């Protein structure tokens, strides 16, 4: 299955670039960070075809991104929008061991969460990756 670490490494190749990238937990929440998380609302049966995994062509990975920007809300929002538009324009591509067919955004725009206790603006982007194992 596709892991968050592989997703994080892929996100590092996209614009915009963040100073720090985290998986699962943001240690110290440094400014200009991107956190990569499993989407918490994931539930239900796995998307496996009748016939089991050998008959299943496409799997999905649901991801939530936390953009932990700076105290400048305008700058943070622009960066969140840039990342959103980059994800929106993704076509098919390869990741180590996987072929990605489609990236489907689950929100109509980056969602403003609020400012944290230190006044840092935060946005969330949620999406699904539709992928196949190579080989």
N, C-alpha and C positions, 0 to 999 in steps of 0.2 A: 504494500500500500504506500501511497505517497505520504511523506512525512512533512511536518512543519519546517524541519531543518532544510529540506530540499526547497521548499517554497521560499524560505528566507533567503537562501543563496540565489535563487532566481530573482527575487525582488531587488537584490543588490545590483543586478545588471540593468535595472530599469531607471528611468528618470521619474522623479527627482531622486537625488542621492541624499541619504541621511547620514549624520555623523555616527550613529549607533544603531545596531539592529539586535533585537532580542527575540527569543522563542519562549513562549509560555509565561515568562515573568520578566518585568523590567527591573533589574537590580539597580537601585539608586536613582532611577528615572532621570537620566541625564537629558538636558535639553537637546532638541533636534534628534529624537529617537523614533524608531518604528518598531512596534511590538507585533509579533505574529502569533495568533492564538487560534485554537480550534473554536469554531462557532458554537457557543453554548447551547443554542436551541436545537442542535442536531439530536434527533430522536427517531424512533421507529425502526422498522426492519431495514436491513442492509439492502441496497439496490442490486440484488443478485437475480439474474435471469432464471427462468425455469430451466433446469439442467445443471444448476450450480455454477461455480466459478469458471469451469471450462467453457460454458456457454455464454458467459457474461463478456460483452465487448467493452463497455464503458463503465467506469466507476466515477464517483464524485468525491471531492474533498471540499468541505465547507470551511472557510477561513474568515477570521475577523482581524482587521488591522487596527491598531491604536497608533495614531499619529500624535506623539507627545512633542509639541513644537516648542515655541518660545513664549515670552510674555507679550509679544507682538501678535495679536489675534489676526490682523490682516495678512501678515506674512505667513502665518501658520495655515490660514484658510487657503491662501493661494497655493501653497505646497500640497495640501490635501486635495485640492481640485486638480492639480497637475497629475498627481498619482492616480486619482480616479479616472481622468481622461486617458492616461496611459493604459490602465487596465481595460477600459472600455474599448480601446482600439486594438487589443491583442487579437491576433489571429491564432492559427495553430502553430505549435512550436514543440521542440524536444527538451526534456529534462533528463538527467541521468536515470536511465532505465524506464522512462515513460514518454509517451507521446501525448501531448495536450491538444485536444481538439477545440476547446472553447473555454473562455472565461466568462461566466455570467455574473454580473453585478446584482446584488440583492437589495440595494438601497438606491433611491433615485439621485442621490448626491452624497458627498461626505456629510456625516451626521455630527453636528457640534455637540460634544458631551458637556463641556463647561470648562472652567479654569480649575486646576487643582489647587491645593492649599497654598502653593507657592506662586499662584497666578499664571501658571503655564497653560496655554490653550491646548485643548485636546479634541481630536476628531476621530471618528470610527468609519471604516469602510468594510462592508461585508460582501463576500463573493463566493462563488462555487467554481471549482476547477473540474472540468469533465476530461478524464484522461483514460488512456489504455496502457497496460504494461507492454513494453517492447519485448519482442522475442517469443 
